Amino acid sequence: MGTEIFSHLNWLAIVVAGLAYFALGAIWYSFIFKNAWIKHSGVNVNDPEAKKGVAQVMLASLLLMIICSIGLALLLVKVGPVCWMSGAKTGLVAGVCFSATGISISYLYEKRPLGLHLINAGYNIAGCVIAGIILSVWK
């Protein structure tokens, strides 16, 4: 793959898709699955040490979500003319086949709780679907 494929990407849409993925995380982990995530992750939210470096973690995660959005945009360029549904399907495939399986492999070896796996894998699948839709409809 040459670098010319990058000239076909909508960089603003990529950044917005990454931001939407990030915003979903705020909703997912602060409202929808807050208590279950705290229980399964074992994070003590009342520990002042747990709060150190949170800004750096959030910034790094945003950067990684933008990188994921670049990958999705590259896949969508290869898929060809797309509508929102093909963007959602491409995001679903990427979310299930790459994000969720990567999490699953690590969690199997780390012997993490199934509940944590489902919360985190579900978030990444949903994030990829949302990013795929944004990237496909933003012309």
N, C-alpha and C positions, 0 to 999 in steps of 0.2 A: 504494500500500500504506500503510495507516494504521499507527499505532503499536500498535493493539490486537493485532496478530499476535504481538507480543513477549510478551504476557501468556500465550500458549499454550505458551511454551517452558519446558523443564525446565532451569533454569540450572545445577543441580548436575550433571546429565548432560552438559551442554555443557562444563563445566570438566573433568570426568573424561574426556570424549572428547578434549579438547585435551591433557590429560596423557598419555593413552594414545598419541596421535599422537607426542608428544614422546618418550615412553619407547621407542617403536619406532625413533625416530631414534638413540637411544643404542645400541640393538642393531644397527641397520642399518649405521651408520657406524663403530662401535667393534669389531664382530666380523665381520659378514657381508661387508661391502664395504670394510673399512678400507684394506687395501693398494691395492686398485684405485682407490678414491677418492683416496688420497694421490697415486698415480701420475698419474691423469687431471686432478686439480685443480691440480697444481703447487705445492701448499702444502708448505712446508718445516716439518715438525712439530718439528724440532730448533732452529728459530730462536726465540729468546726473544721477539722482536718479534711473532711470529705468535700468541703466547699472550696478549698484552695485549688486554684488553677482551673476553675470552671469556665472562665472566659476563654482561656486558651483551648480547652477541649471543645467548646462550642464553635469557635472559629475554625479549628481543624476539621470538625465534622461538617461544617458548611463547605469548606474547601473540598472535602471528599465527596459530598453530594453534588457539587458542581462537576467534579471529575466523572462521577457516575452519569451525569446528564450529558457530558461530552460523549461518552461511550454510547448512550442511547441515541444521541443525535447521529453519530456515525452509523449505527445500525439502521436508523430510519432513512438515511441517504441511500443505503444499499437496498432497502426494501423497495424504494421507488416512490411514486406518487402515493401520498398517504392521506387518510382522513382521521378523525379522532378515534375511530374504532381500531384502525390498524396501529395507531399510536398506543392505545390502551393494551392491545394484544402484544405488541412488541415489549412494552413495559412489563406486562405480566410474565412473559417468557423470561425476560432478563431478571425480574425479581425472583421468580421461582427457581430458574435454572442456575443463576449465578449468585445472587445475594443470599437467598434462603439456604441453598445447598452449602455455600461457604460457611454460613453461620452453623448449620447442622454438623458439618465435619468437625469444626472446632469444638462445639458443645459436646459432641460425643466423647472426644478425648478428655475434655475438661470435666465431664460428668456434671454438666449444668442441669438444673431442673427443666423439665419439659415445658412448664408454664413460661419460663423466661425465654426459652426457644421460640415458643409460639408468639409471644408478644413481640420480640425483636424481629423474627422472620416476617411476621405479618406486617410490621411497620415498613420494612424494606420493600416488601412486595407492593404495598399500597403506595409508597413513595415513588417507586419505579413506574407504576401505572399512571400516577398523576403527572410525573415528569414526562412520560411518553405522550400523554394527551396534549400537554402544553407544547411540546416540541413539534407535534404533528399538525396542530391547528394554527400555529403562529407562522404565517408565511412571510 
